[in-house]
Amino acid sequence: MKKGKWEITGIFLQAKHVLPPLYTKASWWKRQIQQLRILQKEVHELIHMTDKFKANILIKILGITESMLEKINKYREKCELEIIK
């Protein structure tokens, strides 16, 4: 989440505060938060989707732009999945 918006689509998200468990150390928690990415459910599904036909339909439904698709494909590469064209 960046500035109250979803990571990839930029749609405003109303989020609640997340508190760390009591047993964690502050430095560990800070690193975890810095690495955390908040994604829409549908975008998360798109990142892991293997059916190209369904992926293209979802891209159209969500209005995914080229720059959004580049970000999605970076996540797909980390998951060792084929990029979506």
Phi, psi and omega in degrees: 000133178232121179053040177078016182237155176302146184306312188259314186276340178077010178285137182299138181234129175268112185248155175259159177290142177248127179256140180288152173298152184296333185278353184275155175271148184302317182293321178297315182297319180299318178297319180297316180295320180296331181270349183288135176237132180259117183238149172297149180305315183294323178292320177299317177298319180297322179299323184261358185291137179252344179276108184298322180298311179296322180298315180294324176296314181296323177300316179292317180298317183280348182070040182290126179270173179300317181293324176294319181295325177299317179294317178300316181294331175296319176293321180297320178297320179296331178272005181059041176249154179296141179289156178263133180254000000 
